[in-house]
C-alpha cells in the first residue's frame, strides 16, 4: 500500500525543522509493508487495522501523538513477535535433508495422521503432500499463550485432508495419536504448567519448576500426542539444546524419546530475530535404551550431497549431557589411525597447587601477570604486565611455574604456550597444564590438527567461544612409541628454541613497548608529544630525563661511495643487517681507505638514522672491529648512570621512535640530523630498575 500525496505532504511537514530527528516516512512505510505481509498470512491479524488507523489520522495530528503511537506500535510488534508468525526462509538444503528422512519412514504408503503446529513448515508440508498424495493430516496453529488454537486452512486441491480444531495442550489421553508431528514453536518464556496437562511425564525432573518455555511445552505435548515410535520434527532455538538452564527439559525428553537427527539451520532463519535454530528429529520411545546406537546427520547450510557422500555416521546415545550440543557432532574429528591417550591420563590440569592463596599475594607488592594478549600465535609468551596486588582482577586465580603449559580457553587460535622462565600469575582464561612426562612432547601434541579439531567441536558460547575444562580433560592426544615420542620431543624443543632474526626482532619490539610501558606508565603516557616530554618534570624519584648527547658519544658511519678502493679489507654492517636488538649475520666485505675506517667495539649501539628511523642493536664481542656505513650511527655510552643494554632497549621503544620521527627531515630519503638525534630525551631510571628491564629483555 502506498500513501496518498496529501498524507505524504503532512508527514513530511512533521519531519521538518528538526521536530523529529528520525525519518517518519521510512518508519511508517516499513510498518505498512509489515502489515500487508501479516494480512496475507492471517486476515484476522489486528496489526493491519492499527496501521490503517495511522495512515488515516486527522490533519491536526501532533508530533507527541505520533511518538506515542510509534511507541505503542513497537510494543505491539514485540508482542506479535512472540506468536512465531515469521516467514520461514526456504532452504533447499534443509528441505532436501528433511524429505530424505521422510522417505525413509514409509516410501510406499500413506504414513497416517500428521499434525502441523504453526505455519513455519507450510512449504515443507506442500512438498510432503506432493510425494504422498494419499496422506491424511491435521493442520493447526496456536498463539503465544499456547492455550488457544485455531484452524489453519490449506487450499490444496485433490488431497484427502481432514481439519480438526483441537488444543493439543489439553487433549485427552484417549484421543487418537499421531504418526508424525511437524512442530514450529513460537518463542516465549514462563508458560505455567498449571495451564497445560502433562500427565504423561514425571514433572519432578523439572526440579519442581512452575514455568517452562513455550518451545519446551510444545515438544512435551507433541511427544505426549505421538504414537509409540512416532516421529517428531521440531524447529527449536539452539538455546534449548545446550544451555544449562534447559538441562532438566533435556533429561525429561530423553526419558521418552530417542534423538535421531539435528539439522543446523543457517541464520537468520526468521525475520526480526538473529537467534540460531535447529530442526531436531525425535522418535517416541517409552523406555529408550541408552545403549542403543542411533545416528545423526547434520548440516550448516553446507552442500547436502557432499555431506552425504563424504560425511559419516555419528553415534549418539542420550540427551542428558553436553552431547546435545550439535556443533560437537558436526566438527568432531574421525578417530585417528594411530594410538592415543586421554589428556587427563598424562597431565594434570589446574592442580590445587596452582591455585593462588592469600600467602602468594602477601610476599610482594606487584606480580607478573600473563594475559591472553601476552601469547603470540606461535605459543611464545612475549610480554607480561606488572600489576599491583590490590589491583589484580578477580579472574587472576592461578599461578604457573617453569615447565608448565598455558592453554588458552577463550576464543582465538587456542595456541598453547610453554612457561620457560619466571613464575607468573594467570587468569582463569587459561588452563595450567603440568606433567611429569616430557613437556615438549605434550606441547607438540596440543598443537596437532587432531587436538585442534577436538577444540573446535567442544567450544561453547554464542558471542565469546570458550573451551570447558571438563571437555579439555577428555580430549585425546597422539601417544606413539617411546622412541618416536623422544624424537618428536627433541625436534619440538629445537624448533621452539630456534627463532629467525626476523621473528626475534618482532618479538623484541613488542616486549620493549610492553615492558617500558609497565615501568614508565607516567612518563610514557604523554601521547608521544615530544614537547610535553621535554617539559615533564614531575618524575618518579630517582628517574631523570637527559639529552642523548650528555650520556653518549655519537658518530656517523663511513660513506662507502667516497672511501672505497683502499687496500684494507673489512666486513661492513649495513642497515639491512640491523634488526631490533639483533643482527643478521650476512655482512658484505669491501676494501676501504685505511684511515677512514670506523669500527665498533663490544657495548657500542648502532641505530639506523636514514630511511626508516631505527631499529637499534648492541654490539657483542663477535662483531667487534667491524665497520658500519653512513646510514647507521654509532652511539657509545660515556656516562656511568646508564647501561648500554638499557639505552639500546630505550632507542627501540615507540616513545623514542615517535620523538625521532617528529624531528626527521622528509626529502628524497627520510633521515634525522645528527644534531637532532643528539637532543633526543632519554628516560633514565635508577640502575636497579635498568637492570630489571635488561634482565627481562636481553
Secondary structure, 3 states (H helix, E strand, C coil): CCCCHHHHHHHHHHHHHHCCCCCHHHHHHHHHHHHHHHHHHCCCCCHHHHHHHHHCCCCCCCHHHHHHHHHHHHHHHHHHHCCCCCCCCCCHHHHHHHHHHHHHHCCCCCCCCEEEECCCCHHHHHHHHHHCCCCCCEEEEECCCCCCEEECCCCCCCCCCCCCCCCCCCCCCCCCCEEEEEEECCCCCCEEHHHCCCCCCCHHHHCCCCEECHHHHHHHHHHHCEEEEEEEEEEEECHHHHCHHHHHHHHHHHCCEEEEEEEECCCCCCCCCCCCEEEEEEEECCCCCCCCCEEECCCCCCCHHHHHHHCCCEEECCCCCHHHCHHHHHHCCCCCCCCEEEHHHHCEECCHHHECCCHHHCCCCEEEEECHHHECCCCCECCCEEEEHHHCCCCEEEEECCCCEEEECECCCCCCEECCCCCEEEECCEEEEECCCCHHHHHHHHCCHHHHHHHHHHEECCCCCEECHHHHHHCEEECCCHHHHHHHHHHHHHHHHCCCHHHHHHHHHHHHHHHHHHHCCCCCCCCCCHHHHHHCCCCCCCCEEEEHHHCEEEEECECHHHHEEEEEEEEEECHHHEECCEECCCCEEEEECHHHCCECCCCCEEEECECCCCCEEECCHHHCCCEEECCEEEEEECCCCCCHHHHHHHHCCHHHHHHHHHHCECCCCCECCHHHHHCCEEEECCHHHHHHHHHHHC
